[in-house]
Amino acid sequence: MTPKGKLLIIGGAEDKGPIRIRPQIKSKNKDFVDYEILTNLIPPSTSKFNRIEIITTASQQPFKTGNMYIRSFKKAGYHNVSHMSIENKEELKNPSLITRIENADTVFFSGGDQFRLSTIIAGSELMQVIMKRYMKDENFLLAGTSAGAMAMGRLMIYHAENNEAMLKGHVKITYGLEVLDSCIVDTHFVKRGRFGRLAQAVAMNPLSLGIGIGEDTALLITKGNDATCIGSGMVIIIDGTKIRYNSVNVVEDDYPLGIEGLKVHMLARGNGFLLHEKKYVPNAEVFLAKSLVNANN
């Protein structure tokens, strides 16, 4: 079944206004746009006064994180924003949370610890309602930043070490929220030098597409397939379906890996990618145009 809703996965450190954005990013990037990612949190055909629910389960400082995003969203023009602090499975039993999700136009997962997020939220009634909205409601948007984006895949990196070589066994993978069925998402990708760990995750699961998202950068995904890059950075796509040599099944743990045939794509603002077809789209404006037409019909 093709999702009717939209998905926004963010690489972290998205522009939250003059206080939060690092000045050198704005001064060096001539194509920088203020609040570019946050302004995509409400479908463009609807009102900015529609409801945004922030879920901070991944964060160790949920109230601080929630309040920070509420302030940032208001600066970006959104005024109907609230925060859900769900810190354990017991709190998920509160029926008012389901009602709030049913009435939300956007659900936003904050950053923090993706393993904490997935172990609490995955499989819950709350997540089932979120998925129902995402699958059936064309005016619904599901978003996540940093850990909140990493948890969107069926498979998720929950621990990894950045070494000079890709050492077997140094990337740990588990199940995520399973919104994106055949993708593994990594964030803060360029800033924190995470190419090796995502490449290893793909080498271990070559049918899964690796999506590495830079800071202040995002992929806006429609129909669960049509992905458009937005923001000031880049997205790296790693495709392992054409791997010819892969030592992951040969060497023992703690030995470096060798891989031949990884296919790598680089996306900047306006470039797109068809996730199912694994096809690069230089000009993805058509995705956004179709999204607007469908939302207005």
ZAKOLTOR-765381 format. One record per residue: x, y negated, z negated of N, C-alpha, C in turn. Coordinates in steps of 0.1 Angstrom, whole numbers, padded with zeros to 4 digits, always signed. Atoms other than C-alpha are relative to their C-alpha. Layout:
<atoms>
XYZXYZXYZ
...
</atoms>
This chain:
<atoms>
+0008+0012+0000+0000+0000+0000+0009-0013+0000
-0008+0012-0001+0014-0034+0010-0005-0010-0011
+0004+0010+0010+0014-0060-0018-0005-0012+0006
+0005+0012-0005-0007-0090-0012+0006-0013-0007
-0006+0011+0008+0010-0111-0039+0014-0003+0005
-0013+0003-0003+0044-0127-0037+0010+0003-0012
-0010-0003+0010+0076-0119-0055+0012-0010+0001
-0012+0009+0000+0104-0144-0064+0010+0005-0010
-0011-0005+0009+0137-0130-0077+0011-0010+0001
-0010+0012+0001+0162-0156-0089+0013+0005-0006
-0013-0004+0004+0199-0152-0094+0005-0005-0013
-0003+0006+0012+0199-0171-0126+0006-0015+0002
-0005+0014+0000+0210-0207-0135-0006-0008+0010
+0007+0008-0009+0183-0221-0113-0001-0015-0005
+0001+0014+0003+0181-0259-0112-0012-0003-0009
+0011+0004+0009+0161-0271-0142+0000-0014-0003
+0000+0015+0002+0167-0308-0139+0014-0005-0003
-0013+0007+0002+0195-0333-0145+0008+0005-0012
-0008-0004+0012+0204-0320-0180+0006+0014+0002
-0004-0014-0001+0207-0283-0169+0010+0003+0012
-0008-0003-0012+0223-0284-0134+0014-0005-0002
-0013+0004+0000+0260-0286-0132+0003-0010+0011
-0001+0011-0010+0269-0319-0115+0008+0003+0012
-0008-0003-0011+0296-0305-0093-0007+0008+0011
+0008-0008-0010+0271-0281-0076-0008-0010+0009
+0008+0010-0007+0249-0310-0066+0009-0009+0009
-0009+0009-0007+0278-0332-0055+0007+0006+0012
-0007-0007-0010+0295-0306-0034-0009+0007+0011
+0009-0006-0010+0265-0291-0016-0009-0010+0006
+0007+0010-0007+0251-0315+0009-0015+0003+0002
+0014-0005-0003+0219-0294+0013-0007+0003-0013
+0006-0003+0013+0211-0293-0024-0014-0007-0001
+0013+0005+0002+0174-0297-0033-0004+0001-0014
+0004+0000+0014+0162-0307-0068-0012+0009-0002
+0011-0009+0004+0139-0281-0084-0005+0009+0011
+0005-0008-0012+0138-0261-0052-0006+0013-0003
+0005-0014+0003+0133-0227-0068-0012-0001-0009
+0011+0001+0009+0110-0238-0096-0013-0005+0007
+0012+0004-0007+0087-0255-0071-0007+0011+0008
+0006-0011-0007+0080-0221-0055-0008+0009-0010
+0007-0008+0010+0064-0208-0087-0015+0001+0001
+0014+0000-0003+0029-0217-0076-0001+0001+0015
+0003+0000-0014+0017-0207-0041-0003-0013+0005
+0001+0014-0004+0019-0238-0020-0014-0005+0004
+0014+0004-0004-0018-0238-0010-0008-0003-0012
+0008+0002+0012-0029-0240-0047+0005-0011-0008
-0004+0012+0008-0027-0266-0074+0011+0003-0010
-0011-0001+0010+0003-0272-0096-0005+0000-0014
+0006-0001+0013-0021-0272-0125-0004+0014-0003
+0003-0014+0003-0026-0235-0121+0009+0006-0010
-0006-0005+0012-0015-0212-0149+0013+0007+0002
-0012-0008+0000+0021-0200-0154+0002+0006-0014
-0003-0007+0012+0028-0174-0181+0015+0004+0000
-0015-0003+0002+0065-0171-0193+0001+0012-0009
-0003-0011+0009+0075-0137-0207+0015+0001-0003
-0014+0001+0004+0107-0139-0227+0005+0013-0007
-0003-0013+0007+0110-0102-0238+0015+0003+0001
-0015-0003-0002+0146-0100-0223+0009-0008-0009
-0008+0009+0007+0158-0129-0244+0002+0003-0015
-0003-0001+0015+0174-0127-0279-0005-0012-0007
+0005+0012+0006+0161-0162-0285-0013-0004+0007
+0012+0002-0008+0126-0160-0271-0007-0013-0001
+0007+0013+0001+0111-0192-0285+0009-0011+0005
-0008+0010-0006+0141-0213-0276+0000+0001+0015
+0000-0002-0014+0141-0198-0241-0014-0005+0006
+0013+0003-0004+0103-0202-0238-0002-0015+0001
+0002+0015+0001+0103-0239-0249+0009-0007+0011
-0008+0007-0010+0132-0247-0226-0006+0001+0014
+0007-0001-0013+0113-0233-0196-0012-0008+0001
+0012+0009+0000+0081-0251-0205+0004-0014+0003
-0004+0014-0003+0100-0284-0206+0005-0001+0015
-0005+0001-0013+0117-0276-0173-0011+0001+0010
+0011-0002-0009+0085-0265-0156-0008-0013+0001
+0007+0012+0000+0068-0297-0167+0007-0011+0008
-0007+0010-0008+0096-0318-0152-0001+0003+0015
+0001-0003-0014+0092-0299-0120-0015-0002+0005
+0013+0004-0004+0055-0309-0120-0011+0010-0004
+0010-0010+0005+0037-0279-0137-0004-0004-0014
+0005+0004+0013+0016-0287-0167-0008+0010-0008
+0008-0010+0006-0004-0256-0174+0009+0013-0002
-0010-0010+0002+0024-0234-0188+0000+0005-0014
-0001-0005+0014+0025-0211-0218+0010+0012-0001
-0011-0009+0003+0049-0186-0234-0005+0012-0007
+0003-0013+0008+0045-0149-0244+0013+0005-0005
-0012-0006+0006+0070-0137-0269-0004+0014-0004
+0003-0014+0002+0067-0099-0267+0013+0007-0004
-0013-0005+0005+0095-0084-0288+0001+0015-0003
+0000-0015+0003+0084-0048-0293-0013+0005+0006
+0012-0006-0006+0058-0023-0280-0013-0002-0009
+0012+0003+0008+0035-0030-0310-0007-0013+0004
+0006+0013-0004+0030-0066-0299-0008+0001+0013
+0007-0002-0013+0018-0053-0265-0014+0004-0002
+0013-0004+0003-0013-0040-0282-0010-0011-0002
+0009+0011+0001-0027-0075-0285-0008-0002+0012
+0009+0001-0012-0057-0076-0261+0000-0014+0007
+0001+0014-0006-0054-0114-0256+0011-0001+0011
-0011+0001-0010-0021-0108-0236-0005+0005+0014
+0005-0005-0012-0040-0088-0210-0009-0011+0007
+0009+0011-0005-0066-0116-0207+0008-0011+0006
-0008+0011-0005-0039-0142-0202+0007+0004+0013
-0006-0005-0013-0022-0121-0174-0011+0000+0011
+0011+0000-0010-0056-0117-0157-0004-0014+0005
+0003+0014-0004-0060-0155-0157+0011-0008+0005
-0012+0007-0005-0025-0164-0147+0001+0000+0015
-0003+0000-0014-0015-0175-0113+0015+0004+0003
-0014-0004-0001+0022-0169-0119+0004+0006-0013
-0006-0006+0012+0040-0146-0143+0015+0000+0002
-0015+0002-0002+0077-0154-0149+0007+0007-0011
-0009-0007+0009+0102-0131-0166+0013-0007-0002
-0012+0008+0002+0131-0150-0182+0012+0010+0000
-0012-0008+0001+0167-0138-0184+0003+0005-0014
-0004-0006+0013+0185-0120-0212+0006+0014+0002
-0005-0014-0001+0189-0082-0214-0010+0008+0008
+0010-0007-0008+0172-0063-0186-0003+0014-0006
+0003-0013+0006+0175-0030-0205-0011-0001-0011
+0010+0003+0010+0156-0045-0234-0014-0003+0006
+0012+0004-0007+0130-0059-0210-0007+0013+0005
+0006-0012-0006+0124-0026-0192-0005+0010-0010
+0004-0010+0009+0123-0004-0222-0013-0004-0008
+0012+0005+0007+0096-0026-0238-0012-0001+0009
+0011+0004-0009+0075-0036-0208-0004+0011+0010
+0003-0010-0011+0078-0008-0182-0010+0011-0005
+0010-0011+0003+0048+0016-0181-0011-0005-0010
+0011+0005+0009+0027-0006-0205-0012-0004+0008
+0012+0005-0006-0008-0017-0199+0002-0014+0006
-0003+0013-0005+0005-0052-0195+0006+0000+0014
-0007-0001-0013+0028-0042-0167-0009+0005+0011
+0010-0006-0010+0000-0022-0150-0009-0011+0005
+0009+0011-0004-0022-0053-0150+0008-0010+0009
-0008+0008-0008+0007-0074-0136+0001+0006+0014
-0001-0006-0013+0012-0049-0108-0013+0000+0008
+0013+0001-0006-0025-0048-0101-0002-0013+0007
+0001+0014-0006-0025-0086-0096+0009-0001+0012
-0010+0002-0011+0007-0084-0075-0005+0008+0013
+0003-0008-0011-0007-0057-0053-0013-0005+0007
+0013+0003-0005-0042-0071-0048-0004-0015+0002
+0004+0014+0001-0042-0109-0053+0010-0008+0009
-0009+0008-0009-0027-0130-0024+0004-0013-0006
-0003+0013+0006-0027-0161-0047+0008+0002-0013
-0008-0004+0012-0006-0143-0074+0015+0000+0003
-0015+0000-0001+0032-0148-0078+0006+0006-0012
-0008-0006+0011+0055-0126-0099+0014-0004+0002
-0014+0006-0001+0089-0141-0107+0008+0005-0011
-0010-0003+0010+0120-0132-0126+0013-0006+0003
-0014+0005-0001+0154-0148-0132+0010+0008-0008
-0011-0007+0007+0187-0132-0141-0005+0014-0004
+0004-0013+0004+0178-0101-0162-0015+0003+0005
+0014-0002-0005+0141-0107-0152-0001+0004+0014
-0001-0004-0014+0151-0103-0116+0006+0014+0002
-0007-0013-0001+0174-0073-0121-0010+0011-0004
+0010-0011+0005+0145-0054-0138-0010+0003+0011
+0011-0002-0009+0123-0057-0107+0002+0012+0009
-0002-0012-0008+0139-0027-0089-0005+0012-0006
+0003-0013+0005+0129+0009-0092+0012+0005-0008
-0012-0003+0007+0165+0014-0102+0007-0013-0004
-0005+0012+0006+0184-0011-0124+0013+0002-0006
-0013-0001+0007+0220-0017-0134-0003-0006-0015
+0002+0004+0013+0219-0019-0172+0013-0002-0007
-0014+0002+0005+0257-0018-0179+0010+0002+0011
-0010-0001-0010+0287-0024-0158+0013-0007-0004
-0013+0007+0003+0324-0034-0161+0005-0005+0013
-0006+0006-0012+0341-0057-0136+0015+0003-0001
-0014-0004+0000+0374-0041-0129+0007-0004+0014
-0007+0003-0013+0401-0048-0102-0004+0011+0010
+0004-0011-0009+0391-0014-0087-0014+0004-0004
+0012-0006+0004+0357+0002-0085+0003+0014-0006
-0003-0012+0008+0361+0029-0112-0013+0008-0002
+0012-0008+0001+0337+0058-0111-0005+0001-0014
+0005-0001+0014+0314+0059-0141-0001-0013-0007
+0001+0013+0008+0317+0022-0150-0012-0008+0003
+0013+0007-0003+0283+0013-0136-0011+0010-0005
+0010-0008+0005+0253+0026-0155-0014-0004+0005
+0012+0003-0006+0219+0028-0139-0012+0007-0007
+0012-0007+0005+0184+0035-0152-0012-0006+0008
+0012+0005-0007+0148+0028-0142-0004-0014-0005
+0004+0014+0003+0135-0008-0140-0015+0000-0001
+0014+0002+0000+0100-0022-0137-0007+0006+0013
+0005-0006-0012+0096-0006-0102-0009-0008+0008
+0007+0009-0008+0082-0036-0085+0005+0002+0015
-0007-0003-0013+0107-0032-0056+0004+0015+0001
-0002-0015+0000+0107+0005-0047+0014+0004+0004
-0012-0005-0005+0139+0008-0028+0012-0010+0000
-0011+0010+0001+0162-0020-0040+0006+0000-0014
-0007+0003+0012+0188-0026-0067+0004-0014+0000
-0002+0014+0000+0190-0062-0077+0011-0003-0010
-0010+0005+0010+0221-0079-0093-0001-0015+0001
+0001+0015+0000+0223-0116-0103+0013-0006-0005
-0012+0007+0003+0248-0143-0111+0012+0006+0009
-0008-0009-0008+0264-0124-0082+0014-0005+0004
-0013+0006-0004+0291-0147-0069+0008-0005-0012
-0007+0006+0012+0299-0166-0101+0007+0010-0008
-0006-0010+0010+0306-0134-0121+0007+0011+0008
-0008-0010-0008+0323-0114-0093-0006+0014-0001
+0007-0012+0002+0298-0086-0092-0002+0009+0013
+0001-0008-0012+0303-0072-0057+0003+0014-0002
-0004-0014+0002+0321-0041-0068-0010+0008-0007
+0009-0009+0008+0295-0030-0093-0013+0002+0008
+0012-0002-0008+0266-0035-0069+0003+0010+0012
-0005-0010-0011+0286-0016-0041+0000+0014-0006
+0000-0013+0006+0291+0012-0065-0014+0006-0003
+0014-0004+0002+0254+0013-0074-0006+0005+0013
+0005-0004-0013+0246+0015-0037+0006+0013+0004
-0007-0012-0003+0272+0042-0032-0006+0012-0007
+0007-0011+0008+0255+0063-0059-0014+0002+0004
+0014-0001-0004+0221+0056-0044-0001-0006+0014
-0001+0006-0013+0226+0050-0007-0013-0004+0007
+0013+0004-0006+0189+0048+0002-0006-0012-0006
+0005+0013+0006+0185+0018-0021+0008-0011+0005
-0006+0012-0005+0193-0016-0007+0005-0008-0012
-0006+0009+0011+0217-0037-0029-0003-0015+0003
+0003+0014-0001+0205-0073-0034+0008-0008-0010
-0008+0008+0010+0231-0096-0050-0003-0015+0002
+0005+0014-0001+0217-0131-0057+0009-0009-0008
-0008+0010+0007+0239-0161-0065-0008-0009-0009
+0007+0009+0009+0231-0187-0091-0007-0012+0008
+0008+0010-0007+0205-0214-0082-0004+0005+0014
+0004-0006-0013+0194-0190-0054-0011+0010-0003
+0011-0010+0002+0164-0168-0049-0004+0006+0013
+0007-0005-0012+0146-0145-0025-0015+0000-0003
+0014+0001+0000+0110-0152-0019-0005+0011+0009
+0004-0012-0008+0094-0119-0008-0015+0001+0001
+0014-0002-0002+0060-0115+0008-0002+0014+0007
+0004-0014-0005+0042-0082+0017+0010+0010-0004
-0010-0009+0005+0069-0065-0003+0011+0003+0009
-0010-0003-0011+0092-0067+0027+0007-0012+0006
-0005+0012-0007+0097-0102+0042+0007-0009-0010
-0007+0007+0010+0124-0118+0022+0007-0013+0006
-0006+0013-0005+0135-0155+0026+0009-0006-0011
-0009+0005+0010+0165-0170+0009-0003-0015-0002
+0001+0014+0004+0160-0203-0009+0010-0004-0011
-0009+0004+0010+0182-0224-0031+0014-0004+0006
-0013+0006-0004+0218-0238-0030+0011+0010+0002
-0010-0010-0001+0237-0205-0030-0002+0010+0011
+0002-0010-0010+0237-0173-0012-0004+0014-0006
+0004-0013+0004+0223-0138-0013+0008+0010+0009
-0008-0011-0007+0245-0107-0004-0009+0012+0000
+0007-0012-0002+0227-0077+0010+0010+0011+0003
-0009-0012-0003+0245-0043+0008-0008+0012+0004
+0007-0011-0006+0232-0015+0030+0009+0012+0001
-0009-0012+0001+0246+0020+0023-0005+0011+0009
+0006-0011-0008+0225+0040+0048+0010+0005+0011
-0009-0004-0010+0254+0041+0073+0014+0004-0006
-0013-0004+0006+0282+0052+0049+0005+0013+0006
-0006-0012-0007+0306+0076+0066+0008+0008-0010
-0008-0006+0010+0329+0083+0037-0003-0006-0014
+0004+0005+0014+0321+0081+0000+0006+0010-0010
-0007-0008+0009+0344+0094-0027-0007+0002-0013
+0006-0001+0013+0318+0091-0055-0003+0014-0004
+0002-0015+0004+0311+0129-0053+0013+0008+0000
-0013-0007-0001+0348+0137-0051+0009-0002-0012
-0009+0004+0011+0367+0118-0078-0007+0002-0013
+0005+0000+0013+0363+0121-0115-0002-0014-0006
+0002+0013+0007+0353+0093-0139+0013-0007-0002
-0012+0009+0002+0377+0064-0143+0010+0000+0011
-0008+0001-0012+0392+0070-0109-0006-0010+0010
+0005+0009-0009+0389+0043-0082-0008+0007+0011
+0008-0005-0011+0363+0048-0055+0004-0006+0014
-0002+0004-0014+0368+0046-0017-0013+0002+0008
+0013-0001-0007+0338+0039+0006+0003-0006+0014
-0001+0005-0014+0337+0035+0044-0014-0001+0006
+0013+0002-0007+0307+0021+0063-0010-0008-0007
+0010+0008+0006+0290-0002+0039-0003-0012+0009
+0004+0012-0008+0271-0029+0058-0004-0011-0009
+0003+0011+0008+0270-0063+0043-0005-0012+0008
+0006+0012-0006+0248-0093+0051+0001-0012-0010
+0000+0012+0009+0251-0129+0038-0012-0009+0004
+0011+0009-0002+0220-0151+0035+0002-0013-0006
+0001+0013+0006+0218-0188+0030-0014-0005+0002
+0014+0005+0000+0187-0210+0027-0005+0001+0014
+0007-0002-0013+0163-0202+0055+0002+0013+0007
-0002-0013-0005+0178-0169+0064-0009+0010-0006
+0009-0010+0005+0156-0138+0060+0005+0014+0001
-0004-0014-0001+0158-0101+0057-0013+0009-0002
+0010-0010+0001+0133-0073+0063+0005+0012-0008
-0006-0010+0009+0138-0050+0034-0002+0015+0004
+0002-0013-0004+0122-0019+0048+0008+0004+0013
-0007-0003-0013+0137-0022+0083+0015-0003-0001
-0014+0003+0002+0170-0034+0069+0006-0009+0011
-0003+0009-0012+0171-0062+0095+0002-0014-0005
-0003+0014+0003+0186-0096+0092-0008-0009+0009
+0008+0010-0007+0164-0126+0103+0007-0014-0001
-0006+0013+0002+0184-0158+0110-0009-0011-0004
+0009+0010+0003+0154-0180+0109-0013+0006-0006
+0011-0007+0007+0128-0168+0083-0012-0010-0002
+0011+0009+0002+0105-0198+0086-0014+0006+0004
+0012-0007-0004+0080-0175+0103-0007+0007-0012
+0006-0007+0012+0076-0156+0070-0008-0010-0008
+0007+0010+0008+0067-0188+0051-0012-0005+0007
+0011+0004-0007+0044-0199+0078-0012+0009-0001
+0010-0011+0001+0025-0166+0078-0006+0000-0014
+0005+0000+0014+0023-0168+0040-0010-0011-0002
+0009+0011+0001+0007-0202+0042-0013+0002+0006
+0012-0002-0007-0018-0192+0068-0009+0010-0008
+0007-0010+0008-0028-0161+0048-0006-0005-0012
+0005+0005+0013-0032-0180+0016-0011-0010+0002
+0010+0010-0003-0054-0206+0033-0013+0006+0006
+0012-0006-0006-0078-0181+0049-0009+0006-0010
</atoms>
